[in-house]
Amino acid sequence: MPENNKNTNALTAALVPGILSGVIVVIMSVSLAALVFSGRLAGHIADGIALAINTAIIAGLGIAFFSSCKPVISIVDEDTAPVFALLASFVVAALPVTATGDQLFITAVAAIVFTTMIGGIGLFLLGVFRFGNFIQFLPHSVMGGYFAAVGWLLVIGGLKVSSGLTLSSWDAVQALVDEERLVRWLPAIAISLILFGLRKRVSSTVLMPATVFAALVVWHAVQAYLGVSPTDAMRDNLLIGPFGDESARLLKPMAGIDFDIVNWGALFSNVGTVASVFLIAVMSMMLSISGLGFLTRTEPDMNSELKVAGLANMASGFGGGMIGLP
């Protein structure tokens, strides 16, 4: 009997963090997919969510099984996601105005897959040639600039997703104060401030999913009080749906994608952005592993971790995913 209780306790101790981690992975996947697949790609948000979850599954399993850091969970890297969003927007902008919606989407996916594959190969080679130890030579000023740049891109990306504005011009920035736009992005700012404040007082892993769930309940309750139905909210672009027929791709993200219609010229004209994604991925990976080592009081083999992350992201690229890191 005591043995059964021990097994039950061990199962519960594994299930609860696992379920919470899964919820957080889904929240992050949906959020980052909405960031990358916005603007002219917004009609393919269901595909974007599928690709993001695909990344979490493939890269997450690969890194979880073979990383020396235990336990570790990998998702779409939030540091590179804003640059993926820039890459997708640049590629779409480089296409002719006569390009079809499918050509826009498939060319953007090709750019994401190409970048993820390059990132995976690069991470693997850095590990093979033992460049992992070079993190100790990174200047504090460079790291400060890195965090500031990534944070700024995430803030701008969040405003873009919530307001529906590209914020690429002063007129677009001024449009943020329009009443129609205020009701879109002010709740997002409020939720982020609440979450930021709670994180300083509550260290529980339940915090993020609980806050997001509460925000969803409050938002829909307010909409119901105002007489706005979910259908009306979708029509006014207040919700990420409707998905329509594309919801079928949530289980098969690469189904029906014809890479023969990719505009490779638009892709290769943005190789500079591809290089930026790779450099950010390297810094993000090294900092994550260093942080995990500090938290677990271990000394992970950085070169081994780079090779594991590289192979996992090459597999993610084959599945159409983005870069996934711890």
N, C-alpha and C positions, 0 to 999 in steps of 0.2 A: 504493500500500500504506500509506504513512504516513497518507494521508487517511482510509482505512478504519479504521485504528487510532484516529485521532482521533474518528471518529464513534462507534466502539464504546465508547471511554472516556467520551464525552459521554452516550451512552445509559445506560451503567452508573451514571454519576454522577447521572443523573436517576431511574433505576429504584430504586436502593437506598433513597434517602430517601423516595421515593414509597411503596414497599412498607411501610417502617417507619411512615410517617405513617398509612397505611391501617390498619395493625394497631392503632396507638394510637387512631385514630378509632373503630374497632369496640369496643375496650376501654372507652373513655370513654362511648360510646353505650349499651352494655349496662349499665354501672354507673349512669349517670344515669337511664336508663329504669327500672331496678330501684328507684331512689330515688323517682321520681315515681309509678310504678304499684305502690304497696305497699298494705298494709292490705286494705281491701275491694276494691281494684282489682288485687290481686296475680294474680287469675285471667286478667288481660289483659296480662301481662308481654310476651308475644310481640308484641302490637299496639304496646305502648310501645316496644319495641326497634325495630320497623319505623318508627315515627314519628321516633325519635331518629336513625336512620340516614338517613331521608328528609331530616331537617333538615341533616345533614352534607353530603348530596349537593347539595341545592338551594342552601342558603345558602353552602356551601363553594365550589361552582362559580361562583356569582354574584360573591362577594367576590374569589375567586382571579383571575377574568378582568378585573374592572374596578377593583380596588383599585390604588392607586399603590405600595403596599408589596409588593415582590417578594422572595422568595416568601412567601406567607401561606396558612395553612390554617385553616379555620373549622369548628368543631364546635358541638354543643349547649353553650351557655354555662354553665359550671359555677358561675358566680356566681348566675345566676337560677334554676338547676335546683332548689335547695332551696326557693325561694319558689314555684316551680311545684308542688312536692310539697305545700306548705302549701295552695296554692290548690285543688288537686285534693281534698285531704282535707277542706277547709272546704266545698267544693261538695257532696261526697258526704255529709257530715254534715248538710247543709241539706235533703237529700232525705228523703222519708218512708220509714219502715222497710219499707213495702210495695213500694218501688221494685225493679224487676228488675235483674239484673246488667247487662243491656244498657243500661238507662236510666242506671245509675250510670256506666258506661264512656263512653257517648256524651255525657252531660252534662259529664263531666270533659274529654273531648276538645274539646267545644265551648268550654269555658272556656279551654283551652290555645290553641286556634285564635284565639279572640277576643283573647286577651292578646297573642299573637304579632303579629296584625294591628295592634293598637293600638301595640305597640312599634315595628313597622316604619314605620308612618305617622309616629309621633312622632320617630323617628330621622331620617327623611327631611326632615321639616319643620324640625328643628333645623339640619340642614345647609343647607336652602334659605334660612333666615333668619340663617345665619352665627353660630350660637351656639357653634360648636366651640371658639373661642378662649377661652371662659370657663373652661376647665380650669385656666388659670394662677391663677385666683382661688379655687380650692378650698383651704380651710384644712387643715393637717396633722392637726389633731384630728379633722376630719370623715373624712378618708381613713383614719386609724387606726381609728376606730369602724366604718367600712365593712368593712375587712379583718377586724376582730375578729368582727363580726356574721356575715359570710359564712362565715368559718372555723368558727364555732360551729355554724351551721346544717348545714354539711357533716359535722362530727363527729357531731352528733346524728343526722343522716340516715344516716350510715354505721352507727352502732350500731343504728338502727331496722331497716335492711335486713338486717344480719347476725344480730341477735338475734330479730327477729320481734316486738319489743315497740314500742309507740307512744311510750313514755316520757313520756306526758302526765300521769302521776300519780306520787306518791311510791311507791305500791305497785309500779308498773311498774319504777321505778328499782331498788327493792329486789330485784325478781325477776331482775335481771341477774346476781346472784351465785348463783342456783340452778345446780346442776351441769349441768342440761339446757341452760341458756342460756350458761353459761361456754364450753362447747365450740363454741358458734356464733360468739361475738364475739371471744374471745381470739385465735384465729388471724388475724382481720382486723386487730386491733391489732398483732400481731407482724409481719405483712406490711407494714403501713404504717410501722412503726418501722424495719424493715430497709430499705425503699425510701428513707425519709428519711435514714438514715445513709449509704446508698450514694450518694445524690445529692450529698452533701458531698465525696465522694472520687472519683466517676466522673462525667464530663461527657458521656459518650457518649449518643447518641439511642437506642441499643439497650437502655439500662438498663431503661426501663419495660416494654416487651414481654418482655424476657428474664426480668425478675423475676416478672412475672405468669405466664409460661409455667412457670418453675421452681416457683412456688407451686402451680400447678395439678397438676403432676406429683407433688410431695410430698404434697399433700392427698389425691389419689386413691390414691397408694401407701399412705398411712397407713390410709385407709378399707379398702383391699383387705387389708392386714395384720390389721385388726380384724374382717374378715369381713363388712363392710358393702358390699353390691352397689350399683351405681348406681340400681337400682329401689328398693331400701330407702332410699337417701339421698333420692330424690325423694319417697317416701312420708312421710319425716320432715321434709320441707321444708328439706333441706340444700342442694338444688340449685334453680336457678330454673325448671327444667322440672317436669313434662312440658308441652309446648306443645299437644299434641293437634291438633285441626282448625285451631286458630288459627295454626299455623305457615305456612299458606297465605298469610296476610296479610303475611308478611315481605316479599313482593314487591309486594303491592298493599295498603298500609296503610290506605287509605280505602275499600277495597272493602266493600260491604254495609253501610256506616254510614248509618243513617237519622236525620237531624237533626230529623225531625218529632217525635221523642219526647224531645227535649231539654227539661229543666225550666229555662226561662229565668229564673224567679224565683230559683232557687238560684244561678244564675250571677251575676245582677246584684246580688244581696245581698252579693257579695264584691268590689265594684269597688275597695275600698281596697287589697286584695291585688294587683289588676291594676295599680294605680298604683305599688305598691311594685316590682313586676317591671320596669315601665318605667324607674323612676328608677335601679334597680340596673343595668339594661342600658345606660343612658346612661353611668354612671360606669365600668362595665366596658369599654365600647367606647372611651371616651376614654383610659383608662389603657393599654389594649392597644395602641392606635395610637401613643401617646406612647412606650411601651416598644419597639415595633417601630422607630420612628424613631431611638431611641437606639442600638439594636443594629445597625441598617443605616447609621447615621451620615447619615441623611437627615432632611428636614423635611416629613413628609407633610402634605397639605392636610386638616386635620381636618374641615372642612365637606364636602369632597368625599367623604371616607371615611364620614361619617355618612349621606350620601345613598345611597352604594353599599350600606351595611349596611341602610339602611331598605328599599330596593327588594328586596334579597335576602331580607329577613325577611318582607316582604309576600308574596313568592312562596312562601316556606317555609310561611307561614300558610295559603295556598291549598291546599298539599299536606298540611295537617294537622300540620305540624311545630312545634317549639318555637323559641325564639330561638337563633339561631346567630351567633356572633361569633368573631373571630380569637383 
